[in-house]
């Protein structure tokens, strides 16, 4: 395997973000999820309020093996006009959950410092990493802004070439090619023990509704079996009738 490096995700996505604001010079400031992967500490994704349960998804265009994620848990910006420190004016993120393919997740605490902080874990092969906010500070008592920001998220690991990350890595890369494109992130959630069935989410980056899909490998390729954007109480019966292994049920 190649050495550990900072990996560049295909895209960053969040279901929610704060409306645009203005800096001290009157310039419009946006708080899109892609700000977390632009390599600039003075940009950020931001949501109103305490941010609890809000998350940023980083998607890759092939399987990766991750062993670290470095996070700047606030808005690490000094306004160039006023000199105000936005890190202390906004909430800071104290605790997060990182989620990956295969249902694996870990939680980590972060210090109130406007710098990259490492979260290290046993290597995991995945198509994505989701960073979910679990705890934040209270708003600042003076000149405070009741928003929760994250300036940067840097996944550390290796890109998985053919046969470099085992059958799981090859299968995740195949599913990304089968289900994704330049406008859709692929969140591979589960693969059955025989590497025949998989469950994933297709997340349109234009904020159209996400679509869950059950895929089956046939003749060397993957085809969509069932899924959708809305599910009623009979959906699990459909999966059972189709013979879908329970290991990939939602």
N, C-alpha and C positions, 0 to 999 in steps of 0.2 A: 504494500500500500504506500501511496505517497505520504510525505510528511504532513503533520497537522498544519493547517493554514486557516485564515479567515475566509469563509466561503461567501460568495455573492449570491443571494437568493434570486430566483426568477422574478419575484414580485413580493410586495408586502400588502396586506389587506386587513381592513378592520370594518366591522359592520356599523360602527358608530364613530363619529369624530366631532369635535367642537366646530362651531361656525368660524369663519375667518375673523381675525382681529386686526389691530393696527399697532405698529411699533411707535416709539416716541417721535419719529420723523414723519408719521402719517402714512407709512408704507403698509400695504395690505400683507397680512401674514396668514398662511394656510397651515393646517394641522393634519395633513394627510398621513396615512400609514407609511407610505414610501419614504417619508422623512426619517424613519427609523433605520433605513439602510442606505442613506445618501452620503455617509461618512462625514457629515457636518454635525458637530455637537450643538450648534446654535439653531438647529431646526428640531421639530418634535411632532410626534403624534400626540393629540390631546383630546380629552373628553370632558364634558362638564361634570362637576360634582366629585364624589369620592372614587369613581371609576371601578368600584367593586364588581367583579364579574365581567368587565370589559376585557377584550383581548385583541392582540395583533397576531395575524397568521403570516409566517414567512414560507413561501413556496419555492421548491427547487424544480428544475426541469429534468432531473434524473435523480436516482437514489443517492443519498449521502450517508456517511457514517459520522455522527456527531458525538463529541465527548465533552464539549464546553459550549456555553452561551454566555457572552459578555453583555452586560446591560448598563446603560446610563439611566438611573431610575428617577428622572425628573427633567426639567427644562434647563439645560446647561448653557444658558445664554446671558451675556451681559449686553444690555441694550447699547449700541454704539453711540446713540445720541444723548440719552439721559444718564447712562452708566448704571442703571438699575439692574439688580441681579434677579433675573427671572426664576432662578432655581429656588430661591427662598420665598418668592412671592406666590408660587404655585404649590400645590401639594407635592409630596415626594412619595414614591412607591416603596413600601417597606417589605412587602412579601408578594411573591409571584408563584404561579404554577406553570411548569413547562410540560407540554403534552406532545407526543410523537406517534408515529405509526405503531400499530400493534397494541394500542391501548396503554402504553407506558407513559407515566407522568411522574414528576418530582416537584417538590416545593422547596423554595429557598428564601432566605431573608437577605435584604439588601441594606447597606448603610446609607445614611443621608449625606452622600458626597456626590458632587457633580462630575463624576468620572466613571470610566468603564469598571465594572465589577464582575468578576468571573463566577459563574455557576458551573461546577464540574460534576460529572456523573459517569457511570459506566457507559461505554460506547453503545449507541443505538443506531440502527439502520432505518431510515425514514424518508418520507417525501416532503415533510414539512416540520416546522416547530411552531407551536402556538404558545404565546406568552399571555397568561391571564392574570389580571390584577386581583390580589386577594386582600391586601391591606394597604392603606395610605395614611399619611399624616393628616391632621386637621388643617383647615385653611389658615394662612398666616393671620395673626391678630391685627397687623397693621399693613396697609397697602397690599392686602392679600387678594388672591384671585382663586375662586373656588373651581379649579380645574385640576385634572390628573394627567400629567404628560410623561412620555418616555422619549428621550432624545435619540438613543441609538440602541440597536440590538445586533450583536455580531456573533453568528454561529461559527464555531471552530471545529474543524474535522477534515474529512477527505471526501472528494467526489468518488462515487463507486463506478469504476469501469466494469466491463464484462468480466464476470466471475471473481471480481475483487471483494465483493461483500456477500458471497454465497448466493444461494437460491433466493433468499429474501430480497437482496439488492437487485438481482436481475429481474425478479417479478415486479418489484415496485417501478423500476425503469420502464418495463413493458407496459404497465398500467398507465403510467404518465403519458407515454406515447399514444396509447389507445384512446384515452379519455380527455387529454388536455390539448391546449393550443396556446397561442400567444395571449389570448384574452381570458383564459380560464386557468385557475390554480387547481391542482389535484391533491386532495387530502385522503391518502390511502389509510384507512382505519384498521382493516382486518384482512388477513389472508388465511384460508383454511389449511389444515395440516398436510393436505395433498397438493397444495399449490394449484388447485383447480378453480376455486371460487374466491372472490374478494369483494369487500365492501368499501366504497369510497364516496367522497363528496366532490362534486365539480362546483367550484366557486367562481362564478363570473365576476371579473374584476370591475365591471360596470355597474355593480350593485343590483343586478337582476337576481331573482330568488335562487339560492343554491339548490342543487339537485343531488339527491343520494342515488347511487346506483349499485346494484348487485351485478357483478361481471363473472363470466365463466370462460375458462380457457378451452378453446376448441381448435383443432388442426393448427396448433402452433400460435394462434392469436387469441385475443380476448374480445368477447362480444357482450353487450349489455343484455341482461336477462329481465330485470324488473327494477323499479324504483320510482322516483318522482320528486316533487317538491312538497306535497302534502300527503299525510298518511292517516288512515282511520284505524279503528280498533281491529279490523279484519286483515291488516297488512301482514301480521305474523302468520295468519292462516294461509295466506298466499305463498309465503316463503316455505311453509311446511309442505304445501301441496306441490310445489315445484321441486322439492327435494333439496333445498338449500341447507347446507350444514349449519347447525346452530352456532358454530364458532364464528360465523360472519353475520349473524343476526344483529340488528341494532339493539 
